[in-house]
């Protein structure tokens, strides 16, 4: 059971927390809670009297646990009068409720990851009183993330196609395996546009068992004439059947604008339509500005250059 010892300073008690995850099949990760020789303490910042503790990443059905050590750093006895939880799925097993001066007690917390992926948060509220009958309330928030066998991460949901660039447009995203997941059995596809996908394995980090950087290269940028919604998807294939570990990220693919129109433009000067514009890249051929008018013939503008790629365009009356 992975052991991250977290020490927090309270008004009345200090709390040290050791958290671990047990797989649904009973397998434990890391060392046991009773092995305190490897514990390292880290001060946590408190916000509004709340301690926030991460239980890490879990898969659906994993059993998660945390041992909460309460250290009484005061010279008086502290009595824990109650321990409540934010939901019935979180179980608390109390230790000694009367904590003598400079001694400690241990609370054990248990929960089980559900089926819904994403961030989950649960709260334990401790109520107590000291010898002077002064009461205290302490909240400890536990959160964890439920993932499938793998995760798909796309840095941006907008893919800009720059026609002025000589390089083929590419989209980079990351495929991360969870623990023992073999990414070679995960199929990656980009739907809605023709691309070539390359996958490069990189060294895993933390609880990741595998990680790949995927690059999708657009085959024919000229085919993109308007915004196009595409989907990067990944699915886990096992014995010819797609399992529940499938996910997708929607991306909007659009042409990068070739010109920027300045504020307060277009405007009317002496009855003429005037536009100030800056090209985003040097033109390959001669510059040509056209003003499209609804239910009218488009006007071709005459221009004068004001600076690098900066133009004043006169479309006439």
C-alpha positions as CSV (number, residue, x, y, z in Angstrom):
1,X,0.0,0.0,0.0
2,X,1.6,3.2,-1.1
3,X,2.4,5.3,2.0
4,X,2.4,9.1,1.7
5,X,2.6,10.5,5.3
6,X,1.1,13.9,5.4
7,X,1.5,16.0,8.6
8,X,-0.8,19.1,9.0
9,X,-0.8,21.6,11.9
10,X,-4.2,22.2,13.5
11,X,-5.3,24.5,16.2
12,X,-5.7,21.6,18.6
13,X,-4.5,18.5,16.8
14,X,-1.9,17.7,14.1
15,X,-3.0,15.1,11.6
16,X,-0.7,12.6,9.8
17,X,-2.2,10.7,6.9
18,X,-1.1,7.5,5.2
19,X,-3.2,6.6,2.2
20,X,-3.2,3.5,0.0
21,X,-5.2,1.8,-2.8
22,X,-6.2,-1.8,-2.9
23,X,-7.2,-3.3,-6.2
24,X,-10.6,-5.0,-6.5
25,X,-8.8,-8.4,-6.6
26,X,-7.3,-7.8,-3.2
27,X,-3.8,-6.8,-4.5
28,X,-2.2,-4.0,-2.5
29,X,0.2,-1.4,-3.9
30,X,3.2,-0.3,-2.0
31,X,4.1,-0.9,1.6
32,X,1.8,-1.7,4.6
33,X,0.5,1.1,6.9
34,X,2.3,-0.4,9.9
35,X,5.7,0.1,8.3
36,X,6.4,3.5,9.8
37,X,10.2,3.4,9.3
38,X,9.9,4.7,5.7
39,X,7.4,7.5,6.6
40,X,8.4,11.0,5.6
41,X,6.5,14.0,6.9
42,X,5.5,17.0,4.8
43,X,3.9,20.2,6.0
44,X,0.6,21.0,4.3
45,X,-0.9,24.5,3.9
46,X,-4.4,24.8,5.4
47,X,-7.2,26.8,3.8
48,X,-10.2,27.8,6.0
49,X,-9.4,25.0,8.5
50,X,-9.6,22.3,5.8
51,X,-7.0,19.7,5.0
52,X,-7.0,18.4,1.5
53,X,-5.6,14.9,0.8
54,X,-5.1,13.1,-2.4
55,X,-5.8,9.3,-2.5
56,X,-4.3,9.1,-6.0
57,X,-5.6,7.5,-9.1
58,X,-7.9,4.4,-9.0
59,X,-9.8,2.2,-11.4
60,X,-13.5,1.4,-10.9
61,X,-14.0,-1.0,-8.0
62,X,-10.7,-0.3,-6.4
63,X,-10.7,-0.2,-2.6
64,X,-9.1,2.9,-1.1
65,X,-8.0,3.5,2.5
66,X,-6.3,6.1,4.6
67,X,-4.9,5.9,8.2
68,X,-5.4,9.3,9.9
69,X,-3.1,9.8,12.9
70,X,-4.2,12.5,15.2
71,X,-1.3,13.9,17.3
72,X,-2.2,16.0,20.3
73,X,0.5,18.6,20.5
74,X,-1.1,20.5,23.4
75,X,-0.6,20.1,27.2
76,X,-4.2,19.3,27.7
77,X,-6.4,16.3,26.9
78,X,-8.4,16.5,23.7
79,X,-11.6,14.5,23.3
80,X,-13.0,13.6,19.9
81,X,-16.8,13.6,20.4
82,X,-17.8,12.7,16.8
83,X,-16.6,11.8,13.3
84,X,-19.1,12.2,10.5
85,X,-18.7,11.6,6.7
86,X,-20.1,13.3,3.7
87,X,-21.5,10.1,2.1
88,X,-22.4,6.6,3.2
89,X,-19.7,5.1,0.9
90,X,-17.0,6.5,3.2
91,X,-16.4,4.4,6.4
92,X,-14.6,5.6,9.5
93,X,-13.2,3.3,12.2
94,X,-12.2,5.4,15.2
95,X,-9.3,4.7,17.5
96,X,-9.1,6.2,21.0
97,X,-11.4,9.2,21.3
98,X,-9.6,10.6,24.4
99,X,-6.2,11.8,23.3
100,X,-3.9,12.6,26.2
101,X,-1.4,15.5,26.0
102,X,1.5,14.8,23.6
103,X,0.0,11.5,22.5
104,X,-1.9,10.3,19.4
105,X,-4.8,8.2,18.1
106,X,-5.5,6.6,14.8
107,X,-8.6,6.8,12.6
108,X,-9.0,4.5,9.6
109,X,-11.0,5.6,6.6
110,X,-12.2,3.2,3.9
111,X,-14.0,3.8,0.6
112,X,-14.5,2.1,-2.8
113,X,-14.2,3.7,-6.2
114,X,-17.4,3.7,-8.2
115,X,-17.9,3.2,-11.9
116,X,-18.0,6.9,-12.9
117,X,-14.7,8.2,-14.1
118,X,-13.4,11.6,-13.1
119,X,-12.6,13.5,-9.8
120,X,-14.4,12.4,-6.6
121,X,-14.3,14.1,-3.3
122,X,-15.4,13.0,0.2
123,X,-15.1,14.7,3.6
124,X,-14.6,13.6,7.2
125,X,-15.6,16.1,9.9
126,X,-14.1,15.7,13.4
127,X,-15.8,17.3,16.4
128,X,-14.1,17.6,19.7
129,X,-13.6,19.4,23.0
130,X,-10.7,20.0,25.4
131,X,-10.4,20.1,29.2
132,X,-11.5,23.8,29.1
133,X,-14.7,22.8,27.3
134,X,-13.6,24.6,24.2
135,X,-14.9,22.8,21.1
136,X,-13.3,22.4,17.8
137,X,-14.3,21.2,14.3
138,X,-11.8,19.9,11.8
139,X,-12.6,18.8,8.2
140,X,-10.4,16.6,6.1
141,X,-11.2,16.3,2.4
142,X,-10.1,13.3,0.5
143,X,-10.2,13.2,-3.3
144,X,-9.2,10.7,-6.0
145,X,-9.5,10.3,-9.7
146,X,-11.2,7.3,-11.3
147,X,-9.8,6.3,-14.7
148,X,-10.2,3.4,-17.1
149,X,-7.3,1.3,-18.4
150,X,-5.8,4.3,-20.1
151,X,-6.2,8.1,-20.6
152,X,-6.2,10.3,-23.7
153,X,-4.9,13.8,-23.3
154,X,-5.2,16.5,-26.1
155,X,-3.5,19.8,-25.2
156,X,-5.9,21.9,-27.2
157,X,-9.4,21.4,-28.7
158,X,-8.6,23.7,-31.6
159,X,-6.4,22.6,-34.5
160,X,-5.3,25.6,-36.6
161,X,-4.3,25.0,-40.2
162,X,-1.8,27.5,-41.5
163,X,-1.8,27.3,-45.3
164,X,1.1,29.7,-45.6
165,X,3.4,27.2,-43.8
166,X,5.5,24.7,-45.8
167,X,5.3,22.1,-43.0
168,X,2.5,19.6,-42.8
169,X,0.0,20.4,-40.0
170,X,0.3,18.1,-37.0
171,X,-1.7,17.6,-33.9
172,X,0.1,16.1,-30.8
173,X,-1.7,14.2,-28.0
174,X,-0.7,11.8,-25.2
175,X,-1.9,8.3,-24.6
176,X,-1.2,7.1,-21.0
177,X,-1.6,3.6,-19.7
178,X,-2.7,2.9,-16.2
179,X,-0.5,0.5,-14.2
180,X,-0.2,-2.8,-16.1
181,X,-2.1,-1.7,-19.3
182,X,-0.3,-2.6,-22.5
183,X,-0.7,0.3,-24.8
184,X,0.2,-1.9,-27.8
185,X,-3.3,-3.3,-27.4
186,X,-4.9,0.1,-27.5
187,X,-6.1,1.2,-30.9
188,X,-5.8,5.0,-31.7
189,X,-7.8,6.6,-34.5
190,X,-8.6,10.1,-35.7
191,X,-12.0,10.4,-37.3
192,X,-13.4,12.9,-39.7
193,X,-10.2,13.8,-41.6
194,X,-7.4,11.9,-43.3
195,X,-4.3,11.8,-41.1
196,X,-1.2,9.7,-40.5
197,X,-0.7,8.8,-36.8
198,X,2.7,8.0,-35.4
199,X,3.2,6.7,-31.8
200,X,6.4,7.1,-29.7
201,X,6.8,5.3,-26.4
202,X,8.3,7.4,-23.5
203,X,9.4,6.5,-20.0
204,X,6.5,6.1,-17.6
205,X,6.0,8.6,-14.7
206,X,4.6,7.8,-11.2
207,X,1.8,5.3,-11.3
208,X,1.8,5.1,-15.2
209,X,2.8,1.8,-16.6
210,X,3.2,3.1,-20.1
211,X,3.0,6.4,-22.0
212,X,3.1,7.3,-25.7
213,X,3.3,10.6,-27.5
214,X,1.0,10.5,-30.6
215,X,1.3,12.8,-33.6
216,X,-1.4,13.1,-36.2
217,X,-0.2,14.6,-39.5
218,X,-2.9,16.0,-41.8
219,X,-2.6,14.4,-45.3
220,X,-4.2,17.1,-47.4
221,X,-4.6,20.5,-45.8
222,X,-6.1,21.9,-49.0
223,X,-9.2,19.8,-48.4
224,X,-10.1,21.9,-45.3
225,X,-12.2,24.8,-46.5
226,X,-14.3,25.4,-43.3
227,X,-14.3,24.5,-39.6
228,X,-14.5,20.7,-39.3
229,X,-15.1,18.8,-36.1
230,X,-12.9,15.7,-35.7
231,X,-12.6,13.2,-32.9
232,X,-9.4,11.6,-31.6
233,X,-10.5,8.2,-30.1
234,X,-8.8,5.3,-28.4
235,X,-10.2,1.9,-27.6
236,X,-8.9,-1.2,-25.8
237,X,-9.1,-4.3,-27.9
238,X,-9.3,-7.7,-26.1
239,X,-10.0,-11.0,-27.8
240,X,-11.6,-9.2,-30.8
241,X,-14.0,-7.2,-28.6
242,X,-13.9,-3.6,-27.6
243,X,-13.9,-3.2,-23.8
244,X,-15.4,-0.4,-21.8
245,X,-12.1,1.4,-21.8
246,X,-12.8,3.6,-24.8
247,X,-12.8,7.4,-24.9
248,X,-12.6,10.3,-27.3
249,X,-11.8,14.0,-27.5
250,X,-13.6,16.4,-29.8
251,X,-11.4,18.9,-31.7
252,X,-12.4,21.8,-34.0
253,X,-10.2,22.0,-37.0
254,X,-10.2,25.4,-38.7
255,X,-8.1,27.4,-41.2
256,X,-5.8,29.9,-39.6
257,X,-6.8,33.4,-40.7
258,X,-4.4,35.0,-43.2
259,X,-5.2,38.5,-42.3
260,X,-6.1,40.5,-39.2
261,X,-8.5,43.4,-39.4
262,X,-7.7,46.2,-37.0
263,X,-10.3,47.7,-34.6
264,X,-12.4,50.5,-35.8
265,X,-12.1,49.0,-39.3
266,X,-13.6,49.1,-41.8
267,X,-14.6,52.7,-41.6
268,X,-15.9,55.5,-43.9
269,X,-13.5,58.3,-44.9
270,X,-14.7,60.8,-47.5
271,X,-17.4,58.4,-48.6
272,X,-14.9,55.6,-49.2
273,X,-14.7,52.3,-47.4
274,X,-11.2,52.0,-45.7
275,X,-9.7,49.0,-44.0
276,X,-6.5,48.7,-42.1
277,X,-5.2,45.2,-42.2
278,X,-2.0,43.2,-41.3
279,X,-1.1,39.9,-43.0
280,X,-0.1,37.1,-40.6
281,X,2.6,36.0,-43.0
282,X,4.4,37.3,-46.1
283,X,2.3,36.8,-49.2
284,X,3.5,34.3,-51.7
285,X,2.0,36.2,-54.6
286,X,0.7,39.7,-55.1
287,X,-1.6,41.1,-52.4
288,X,-5.3,41.3,-53.3
289,X,-8.0,42.6,-51.0
290,X,-11.7,41.9,-51.8
291,X,-14.7,43.3,-49.9
292,X,-17.6,41.0,-50.0
293,X,-21.0,42.7,-50.0
294,X,-24.3,41.0,-49.5
295,X,-26.4,41.1,-52.7
296,X,-23.8,43.1,-54.4
297,X,-20.7,42.7,-56.5
298,X,-17.5,42.3,-54.4
299,X,-15.2,45.2,-54.6
300,X,-11.4,44.9,-55.2
301,X,-9.5,47.3,-53.1
302,X,-6.5,49.5,-53.9
303,X,-3.9,49.6,-51.1
304,X,-0.8,51.3,-49.9
305,X,1.8,49.6,-47.7
306,X,2.2,51.3,-44.3
307,X,4.7,48.8,-42.8
308,X,5.8,45.2,-42.8
309,X,2.7,43.3,-43.9
310,X,0.6,46.3,-42.8
311,X,-1.7,47.9,-45.4
312,X,-4.4,50.6,-45.8
313,X,-7.0,49.4,-48.3
314,X,-9.4,51.7,-50.1
315,X,-12.5,50.1,-51.6
316,X,-14.0,53.2,-53.0
317,X,-17.6,54.3,-52.6
